[in-house]
Amino acid sequence: MFHIYITGQLKNKRKIEDFCYDVLDYFFYKSVIEPVDIELRVSKYCQTMGGCYGDNCNIVIELAKGFDNEQGEYSPYTEKEIITTLAHEMVHAKQLIREQKYPVTEGMARSLMEKEAYDLESFLVEMFWV
């Protein structure tokens, strides 16, 4: 059972919440027994476009709505950029929930985790962002 909590201002919150549940259903169709809380923190700025951390029961996904461009002016991300970043971070959430371990050095494991996220992000957006 999953619980999605969205904090911060974001257009289409309900649609984004539905997207998250659809992605989780795709990854875990009736296979997660323990409750998993996922907090989606949306802010004007973050260190990066997105991030994901936590453990197999409590996960935080951070999403930035924009950045400062080279002229120092705020520039918002497009809806597609935000959703693609969310899809990428949802793959990392799946990795945390499943406690996926890669039998290689830590740096290489990180690369494999990122590769999976980049490989799946566009597919997830095409499948579930209507």
C-alpha positions in Angstrom: 0.0 0.0 0.0 1.4 3.4 -1.0 0.6 6.8 0.4 1.7 9.9 -1.7 1.9 13.2 0.0 2.6 16.3 -2.1 4.0 19.4 -0.3 4.5 22.7 -2.1 2.7 24.5 -4.9 2.3 22.6 -8.1 -0.2 22.7 -11.0 -2.1 19.6 -11.6 -1.5 18.0 -8.2 -4.2 15.4 -8.6 -2.9 14.4 -12.1 0.7 14.2 -10.7 -0.5 12.1 -7.8 -2.4 9.8 -10.2 0.8 9.6 -12.3 2.8 8.5 -9.2 0.2 5.8 -8.3 0.2 4.5 -11.9 4.0 4.2 -12.0 3.9 2.4 -8.6 1.2 0.0 -9.8 3.3 -0.7 -12.9 6.4 -1.5 -10.7 4.7 -3.3 -7.9 1.3 -4.6 -9.1 -0.1 -6.1 -5.8 3.3 -7.1 -4.6 4.0 -4.5 -1.8 2.6 -5.6 1.6 4.2 -3.1 3.9 2.9 0.5 3.7 5.2 2.9 1.9 5.0 6.7 2.5 6.3 8.8 -0.4 6.5 12.6 0.2 6.9 14.6 -3.0 8.4 17.9 -2.0 8.0 20.6 -4.6 10.0 23.9 -4.3 10.9 26.8 -6.5 14.6 25.8 -6.3 16.5 22.7 -5.4 20.2 21.8 -5.7 19.3 19.7 -8.8 16.2 19.1 -10.8 15.2 16.3 -8.5 16.4 13.9 -5.9 15.2 10.8 -4.0 16.3 9.4 -0.7 15.0 7.4 2.2 14.5 3.7 2.9 12.1 1.0 1.8 9.2 2.4 3.9 9.7 6.2 3.9 10.8 8.0 0.8 11.3 11.7 -0.1 11.3 12.9 -3.7 12.4 16.5 -4.2 11.4 18.4 -7.4 12.5 21.8 -8.5 10.1 24.0 -10.4 12.8 26.1 -12.0 16.3 27.4 -11.8 18.3 30.7 -12.2 19.5 31.0 -15.8 22.9 32.5 -16.8 21.4 36.1 -16.5 20.4 35.3 -12.9 16.7 35.3 -13.8 14.3 32.7 -12.6 13.4 30.3 -15.4 10.7 27.7 -14.8 11.0 24.1 -16.0 8.4 23.0 -18.5 5.7 20.5 -17.4 7.4 17.8 -19.5 10.7 18.4 -17.8 9.1 18.3 -14.3 7.2 15.0 -15.1 10.3 13.4 -16.7 12.3 14.3 -13.6 9.5 12.9 -11.4 9.5 9.6 -13.5 13.3 9.4 -13.1 13.0 9.8 -9.3 10.1 7.3 -9.1 12.6 4.7 -10.5 14.9 5.5 -7.7 12.0 5.2 -5.3 11.4 1.7 -6.7 15.0 0.8 -6.1 14.8 1.9 -2.5 11.5 0.0 -1.9 12.9 -3.2 -3.4 16.2 -2.5 -1.6 18.0 -3.2 -4.9 21.6 -4.0 -4.5 24.2 -4.1 -7.3 27.1 -6.6 -6.8 29.8 -4.1 -7.9 31.7 -1.2 -6.4 29.7 1.6 -4.9 30.4 4.0 -7.8 29.5 1.4 -10.4 26.3 0.6 -8.5 25.3 4.3 -8.6 25.9 4.3 -12.3 23.7 1.3 -12.8 21.0 2.8 -10.7 21.2 6.0 -12.8 21.2 4.1 -16.0 18.0 2.3 -15.1 16.4 5.6 -14.2 17.4 7.3 -17.4 16.4 4.2 -19.4 12.8 4.1 -17.9 11.9 7.8 -17.5 10.7 8.5 -21.0 8.8 5.2 -21.2 7.0 6.0 -17.9 6.0 9.5 -19.1 4.7 8.1 -22.4 2.8 5.3 -20.7 1.2 7.2 -17.8 1.3 11.0 -18.4 -1.9 11.5 -20.5 
